[in-house]
């Protein structure tokens, strides 16, 4: 049988799908505009940003639905990513 070539193919081992479980507090957490957050992928939920942005730190620029607009720097370019809260964690400045 031909192997799957879906979007999570070859990635779930690297992203730790088996270890990633969320508590209720992590699912309902909210961030304010200006908070510094790190991109922390959770492979159990959709809306995951590209793996190249894993571990990057950015600031919350706004809210779009239930997701957040996060501004990060990629080299000299500023980029805005739209990411659900389950893929973010607060960074203490």
ABEGO torsion letter per residue (X at the ends): XBBBABAABGAAAAAGAAABBBBAAAAABBBBBGBBBBBBBBAABBGBBBAAABGBBBBBAEBBEABBBBBBBBEABBBBBBBBAAABBBBBX
